[in-house]
Amino acid sequence: MSESLKVAIIGGGRVAMHHCRMMEQLTEVNVAAISDLREERGDPLAKKYGVPYFDNYHQMLSEVPDVDIVTIATPSGMHFEHAKDIISIYEKHIVVEKPTFMRPEQMREIYTLAEEKGCKIFPVYQNRYNKAVRFVRQAIDQMELGNIRMASARVRWCRPQRYYDRDAWRGTWSHDGGALTNQGVHYLDILRYLGGEILRVNAITATQGVEVEVEDTAAAIFEFRAGGLGVIEITTAARPDDFEASVSIVGSKGLAVISGEATNILTTFSPDPEKCEINSEKFEMVYGFGHREMYGDIAGVLNNQNKPPVSFEDGMGTLTLLHGIYRSAELGNWVDLSENNQSVRLGRPDDNISALYHTPAP
Ligand SMILES: NC(=O)c1ccc[n+]([C@@H]2O[C@H](COP(=O)([O-])OP(=O)(O)OC[C@H]3O[C@@H](n4cnc5c(N)ncnc54)[C@H](O)[C@@H]3O)[C@@H](O)[C@H]2O)c1
């Protein structure tokens, strides 16, 4: 498989546009078809990239059967249903937008199915590809910062009521989750990516700036398995704009702070401050450029029969951390992540909302 890989996209909304923009910059992959339930969203995007539009993804995969990868960019609570269809019926590799799946048991089921069908799953955590994140990860691996004593993740973004009012799934426990799930999960992932697995968390959440059932603000403290401590501070109740998404690592030999709007600027690297500038990037939007790097990686994985960059255990680690934080807030107590503590709210079924985004089988 050395030709350009064909990617069909399900869900032609905000993030799908970004997938298309990033793929346009690569020769290894190209968009082959787009499906969206809403013609006014999917059709203009398909026209822009000169590919066919479908309102039904079954029809898309019947009429364009030779795709290599299907990207799932639908509402988060639908990823499970859509992934299950694509793998069980069409046996395609899938790229799944964050938070991959809403519940750990869904993730287990889809990976088991994928294994049976010989399909690969590529969860999207594009911030891992940010220059600053890569650089700090390498520095940690090479012990330049020493042992991690303290870490923090901080998101101060702005999501006003009109953001939630845009679509029925937004701001719901069943299909979205709040600031921790929709926006914060990237930075929970980066914390684990840089600092390793987390042993236990203690969290509180609140909804302050909007009227939705989920949280727009969360604060947590945690302990790494390896011993360091940490703080998580995530809010989308900042006004009037997005201010920052940062991660900091305090090691026994030095300090690294990655800041900017989306962990894109290395503001402090005490072992060698001169490394900051060349390891920083300017982003036009908070999505960054990581999707481009990710598709490049995926092409490499599929062409060379390698393992996906985010393994099952790795993706499950981030989902487990997310659930552990919610569970702690629900219980008002410490939660041990090794005990499979799951939120009772995140990803709970809501058939009425699912019905809005269901694609009938042919
Ligand atoms: N990686 C990132 O930085 C990032 C950024 C934004 C969104 N996301 C994730 O991407 C997903 C989509 O988010 P968005 O902001 O693009 O939402 P969106 O609402 O703008 O787009 C989702 C689209 O999916 C379509 N859709 C729903 N069900 C469908 C179906 N059965 N078949 C075809 N199309 C269907 C909707 O009509 C809609 O246009 C979410 O899971 C979100 O968490 C990731």
The ligand as an SDF file (V2000), in Angstrom:
LIG
                    3D

 44 48  0  0  0  0  0  0  0  0999 V2000
   -9.2780   17.1650   18.2720 N   0  0  0  0  0  0  0  0  0  0  0  0
   -9.8420   18.3240   18.4930 C   0  0  0  0  0  0  0  0  0  0  0  0
   -9.1840   19.3190   18.8140 O   0  0  0  0  0  0  0  0  0  0  0  0
  -11.3180   18.4710   18.3300 C   0  0  0  0  0  0  0  0  0  0  0  0
  -11.8710   19.7330   18.1340 C   0  0  0  0  0  0  0  0  0  0  0  0
  -13.2610   19.8550   17.9680 C   0  0  0  0  0  0  0  0  0  0  0  0
  -14.0530   18.7170   18.0440 C   0  0  0  0  0  0  0  0  0  0  0  0
  -13.4870   17.5090   18.2770 N   0  0  0  0  0  0  0  0  0  0  0  0
  -14.3420   16.2970   18.3860 C   0  0  0  0  0  0  0  0  0  0  0  0
  -14.8890   16.0320   17.0970 O   0  0  0  0  0  0  0  0  0  0  0  0
  -16.2270   15.5600   17.2100 C   0  0  0  0  0  0  0  0  0  0  0  0
  -17.1370   16.5000   16.4060 C   0  0  0  0  0  0  0  0  0  0  0  0
  -17.0510   17.7980   16.9430 O   0  0  0  0  0  0  0  0  0  0  0  0
  -17.4000   19.0900   16.0570 P   0  0  0  0  0  0  0  0  0  0  0  0
  -17.0240   20.2620   16.8680 O   0  0  0  0  0  0  0  0  0  0  0  0
  -16.8520   18.9390   14.7030 O   0  0  0  0  0  0  0  0  0  0  0  0
  -18.9880   18.9460   16.0340 O   0  0  0  0  0  0  0  0  0  0  0  0
  -20.0120   19.4440   14.9290 P   0  0  0  0  0  0  0  0  0  0  0  0
  -21.3520   19.3680   15.5530 O   0  0  0  0  0  0  0  0  0  0  0  0
  -19.5470   20.7330   14.3410 O   0  0  0  0  0  0  0  0  0  0  0  0
  -19.8720   18.3350   13.7970 O   0  0  0  0  0  0  0  0  0  0  0  0
  -20.3900   17.0420   13.9320 C   0  0  0  0  0  0  0  0  0  0  0  0
  -21.1070   16.7220   12.6320 C   0  0  0  0  0  0  0  0  0  0  0  0
  -21.4750   15.3420   12.6400 O   0  0  0  0  0  0  0  0  0  0  0  0
  -22.6730   15.2600   11.8940 C   0  0  0  0  0  0  0  0  0  0  0  0
  -23.3010   13.9740   12.1550 N   0  0  0  0  0  0  0  0  0  0  0  0
  -23.9020   13.5560   13.2930 C   0  0  0  0  0  0  0  0  0  0  0  0
  -24.3330   12.2990   13.1530 N   0  0  0  0  0  0  0  0  0  0  0  0
  -23.9910   11.9010   11.8990 C   0  0  0  0  0  0  0  0  0  0  0  0
  -24.1600   10.7210   11.1770 C   0  0  0  0  0  0  0  0  0  0  0  0
  -24.8260    9.6620   11.6880 N   0  0  0  0  0  0  0  0  0  0  0  0
  -23.6740   10.6470    9.9150 N   0  0  0  0  0  0  0  0  0  0  0  0
  -23.0410   11.7060    9.3650 C   0  0  0  0  0  0  0  0  0  0  0  0
  -22.8520   12.8720   10.0200 N   0  0  0  0  0  0  0  0  0  0  0  0
  -23.3270   12.9690   11.2710 C   0  0  0  0  0  0  0  0  0  0  0  0
  -23.4690   16.4730   12.3440 C   0  0  0  0  0  0  0  0  0  0  0  0
  -24.5070   16.7960   11.4460 O   0  0  0  0  0  0  0  0  0  0  0  0
  -22.3840   17.5280   12.4290 C   0  0  0  0  0  0  0  0  0  0  0  0
  -22.2940   18.3180   11.2550 O   0  0  0  0  0  0  0  0  0  0  0  0
  -16.5340   15.5120   18.7000 C   0  0  0  0  0  0  0  0  0  0  0  0
  -16.3130   14.2190   19.1780 O   0  0  0  0  0  0  0  0  0  0  0  0
  -15.5260   16.4670   19.3100 C   0  0  0  0  0  0  0  0  0  0  0  0
  -15.1780   16.1260   20.6320 O   0  0  0  0  0  0  0  0  0  0  0  0
  -12.1450   17.3770   18.3990 C   0  0  0  0  0  0  0  0  0  0  0  0
  1  2  1  0
  2  3  2  0
  2  4  1  0
  4  5  1  0
  4 44  2  0
  5  6  2  0
  6  7  1  0
  7  8  2  0
  8  9  1  0
  8 44  1  0
  9 10  1  0
  9 42  1  0
 10 11  1  0
 11 12  1  0
 11 40  1  0
 12 13  1  0
 13 14  1  0
 14 15  2  0
 14 16  1  0
 14 17  1  0
 17 18  1  0
 18 19  2  0
 18 20  1  0
 18 21  1  0
 21 22  1  0
 22 23  1  0
 23 24  1  0
 23 38  1  0
 24 25  1  0
 25 26  1  0
 25 36  1  0
 26 27  1  0
 26 35  1  0
 27 28  2  0
 28 29  1  0
 29 30  1  0
 29 35  2  0
 30 31  1  0
 30 32  2  0
 32 33  1  0
 33 34  2  0
 34 35  1  0
 36 37  1  0
 36 38  1  0
 38 39  1  0
 40 41  1  0
 40 42  1  0
 42 43  1  0
M  CHG  2   8   1  16  -1
M  END
$$$$
